[in-house]
Amino acid sequence: MNRDGRDCGSKTDNGEWGDPPGATATDGDGRATTVHITTDLLSLLLERAEDADPTAENVVLDVTAAGDLVGAPPDLPPETPVLTHFYFPSAGGSVSAVFGMDLGRPSGRARFLSHPDGDRRLTEEDDLAATVLVAIPPYGHEDVVAYDRRGRRRELVRVDAAPPEERVDDA
């Protein structure tokens, strides 16, 4: 139980954290809601988490519509948001130092967090977003769990596609 009396899951016999009853977010039809992420982004985030361990990683993520991706699966609706980008946690550090505000970290649509202690549940100390991915050691693809902002599990689907190439036009 957490501080407000909600069941946050418990460890199973094999040491994994289980989810509380009714902890899966569903859409209006009762289906589990899905979070899509590119395989390359997920691999990069897991590498960052492993490199940072035992310090926790906290990264803001953003999306690209599946229809704008290069190599998106044809069965993925074009309007589907797919996590494709991340923002360096240290961005805007000089502005923060001067003004005391973190202006360099955009709100983003999602967040990637690592929990080096191996507890894959969201905690009251975690920074929340509409979607939160929590990774635990040993930081493999199967060691990541997706949640909505209320802490309900969401299905995490890897997409083998890439965001479109971005260029800055010469002025």
Salt bridges, closest charged atoms under 4 A:
ASP4 OD1 - ARG6 NE 3.31
ASP19 OD2 - ARG153 NH1 2.49
ASP27 OD2 - ARG31 NH2 3.18
ASP29 OD2 - ARG31 NH2 3.14
GLU57 OE2 - ARG48 NH2 2.71
ASP102 OD2 - ARG105 NE 3.22
ASP119 OD2 - ARG121 NH2 2.76
GLU124 OE1 - ARG3 NH1 2.67
GLU125 OE2 - ARG3 NH2 3.44
ASP126 OD1 - HIS115 NE2 3.07
ASP127 OD2 - ARG111 NH1 3.91
ASP148 OD2 - ARG152 NH2 2.63
GLU165 OE2 - ARG167 NH2 2.88
GLU166 OE2 - HIS85 NE2 3.23
